[in-house]
Amino acid sequence: MSWLPRRLGHGEEATLPEHLDELRARLFVIIGTVSVATIVAFVFHSHILDWLNRPLPPGHRHLLATGVAEPFTVSIAVSLYAGLVISSPVILWQLWAFFAPAFDASAERKMVGLVVFAALLGAAGLAFGYWILLPRAIHFLTNYDNRHFLHLIKASTYYSFVVTVLLGIVVVFQLPLVVLGLVALGVMSSRTLRRNRRLGYLITAVVALALPGPDPVTTFLELLPMWALFEGSIWLSVLFERRQSAAAEAVL
């Protein structure tokens, strides 16, 4: 389409002003996409709020607004978050299209595969966070010491908590991608991972403690998938190294 920035070919040279013009055009596409997605999300923000409120116990789903403008500002903030999520494929594609000419065609195919793998891991993390992690953490927090506290949940605080937890668990689910990247760069190997398995489990436990989650239930539920993902990363590294060895032998 003529209104989209032209993508340079692999190894195609361009002047600095041409690169800056392309970058500016791609930023306009990103900003325009996020703006349109945010407007669409705001039109349907009531459904989005209902979806975000579903992990709450039935008696706590009408949240507290302490200011005149808070219902509107919270709706705008939630719509912006939703707009960023909706437009994330366009954002990632525009960024990749800008840097892609610096890589050859085989690297592009590998990068597309990694992006798809990262998207699948992110979707799995989002599903785990929404349907398993949030309901249990919120149930624990909203029922903690009801004898001394009356739970009035502030809207802005709740949505900030939800976004932080979901973002944290999506990042956690990228662990296999990080480990594979380190193996591909030669920083570590599957043999090293297997030999230091206990240390790896300890490090993931420390990371889980540092992640968003103000209660032991949230932390424990974040830790379980981290251990499973770390173990899966070890075996993915084994398969990756075997494929690399097979490819090297085929070349020889």
N, C-alpha and C positions, 0 to 999 in steps of 0.2 A: 504494500500500500504506500502511496506516494507521501502521505503525511507522517509516516514513520521514519526515523533516522536510518540512513543507509548504512548497512553493516559492511565494514571493510573486509576484504578477502584475507586469507591466511598469508602473512608475510607482506601484505600490501603496505607500502609506505605512505605516510601523510605528514603534512606540516603541523607544527604546533597549533596554529590557528584553526586548522581543520579538525584536529583532535578536540580542541576546546569547544568548537561549534557542535561537534557530535555529542560531547559530554553534556553541553547545555540542552541540546534537543532531547537527549535521553532523560535528563532530570525533569524537563517539562512533561514528558510522557509519564514518568513516575508520579509527579505531583498531580497531574490531571487524573490519573487512574485512582490514586488514593482519595482525591477529592470526590470523584464520582462515586466510588465505593462507600465513602463515609456518608454521603447524602442518601444513598440507597439504604445503608444500614440505619440511618436516622429515621427514615420512613417506616422501617420495620423494627424500630428500637424496642417497642413494647414486647414483641415476641422474643427479642434477644434478652431483655431483662427477665422475662418469665423463664427462659432457658437457664440463665445464670442463677436465678433464685431457686430452681428446683432442688439442688442439694440441701437447702435449708429445711428444717422441720416445718410442718404445715403451719404452726402457730407463729412462725417468725418470718414469713415471706412478704410482709409489708414492712419495708425498711424505714428507719428514722431519718428524716431530713431536718437539719437544725438551722437551716438558713432559707431565706425567701427564694434564692436562685439555685439552691442545691439540686432540686429535681431536674432542672434544665441543664446545669453544668455537668451533672453526672451522666445524663442521657447523651450529651455531646461527647464526653470522654469515652463512654462505652461504645458509641458509634464510631469514634476514631479508632479505637482498638480493633473493632470488627472490620473497619475499612482497611486497616493495615494487614490483617490476616487474609482478607479476601483478595487484596491486590498483591500479596507477597509473591505469587508466581510471576507476575509482570515485573515486579521490582528485581527479582533474582535474574530473570531473563535479560532485562535491560543492562544490568551490571555485567552479566556474562558476555553479552554481545559487544560490550565496550572493550573487554579484555581479551576476548577470544582470538582476534587476529594475531596476538603474540604467541599462540600455541598452534601446533600442527593438528591435522584432522584426527589422528589417533588420540591425542590428548583431549580433544573436544568430546569424543565418544566416551572416554573414561570419565570426564567431568560430568557429562549428562547422566551417566550411570550412578555416580556418586550423589548427584542432586536428587535423583529419584529415590535412592536408598535413604538419604537424609530425610526426604519428605515422608517416606513410609515410616521411618523411626519416629519422626515428629508427630505423625497422625496417631501412631500407637501410644506415644507418651500422652498426647492430649486426651485420648479415649481413657487411658488408665487414670489420669488425673481427675477427669470429670466424673466417671462412673464408679471409681473405686476409692481414690484418695480423698477427694473433697467431701463426699457424703459422710465418711467415717470420721474425718478430722472435724468437720463442722458439728456432727452429732456429739462428739466428745466435748468440744469447746462450749457449745450452747447449753449443755446439760451439766457443766462443771459447777459444783457448789451452788445449786439452786436455792439452798436454804439461806444463803447470805447475799446473793446477787440477783437483781432483776435484769435479765438480758434484753436490752434495747439495742438493736444492731443498726449502726449508722451506715447509710447507703454508701457514701464515698469510701469509708473504711472497708466495708465488705467487698466491694468490687475491686478495690486495690489488692486486697488479700487474695481474691480468686485469681486475678490476672497474674500476681506474683507467683502463686503456687503452680498454676498451669504452665507459666513460662519456665519456672524452675524444673518441672518434671519433663518438659519437652527438651530442655538442654541436657538433662540427665540421660535421656534416651538416645542422645547422639554419642554416647560413650564408645560403642563399637566403631563408629566412623573415625573418632579421634585415635583409637588404638590402631586401626588399620592404617591410618595416615602415618603414624609414628613408625610402624613396621615397614611401610613402603619407603620411608625416608631413611631407613636403616638405623634409626635411633634405638630401637629395641627389636627383639625377635620373639617368635613363639616359644623358643626354648627358654629365653630369659623370663617370659611371662609365666611359664609353667613352673620354673624353678623358684620364682618369687611370688607364687600364688597367694600365700598367707599374707605377705606384705601388701599385695594388691587389694586383698579384702579389707585389710586395716585402713589403707588409704581411702578406699571408697566409703568406709564407715565415717572417717573424719570429714570427707566431703559432704556426706549426707547430713552430718551435724551442722555444717556451715550453710546448708541450703535453707531457703525460706521454709518456715514451719515452726510455729511457736509452742508446739506441744509434742510429747513423745509419740503419740499415735501417728501424726503426720511424718515425723522423722523416721519411724520404723517402717511405715508404708513406702517411703521413698528409698529406704535402704534395701528392701527386698528386691525390687527390680534392678537396682544398681549392681547387686551381687550377681543376679542372673545375667545381666548384660555383660558384666566383666568376664564371667565364665564363657559366655557365648563369644566374646571378643577373642578369647584365647584360641578357640577352635576355628573361628573365621581366619585368624592369623595363620594357623597351620595350613588351611586350604589355600590361602593367598600365596604362601611361600611355595607350596607344591606346584601351583599354577605358574609361578615365576620360574621355578626350576625347569618345568616341562617346556616352557616357552624358550628359555635359554638353550636347552638341549636341542630343540627343534631348529634353532638358528644355526647351531654348530653342525 
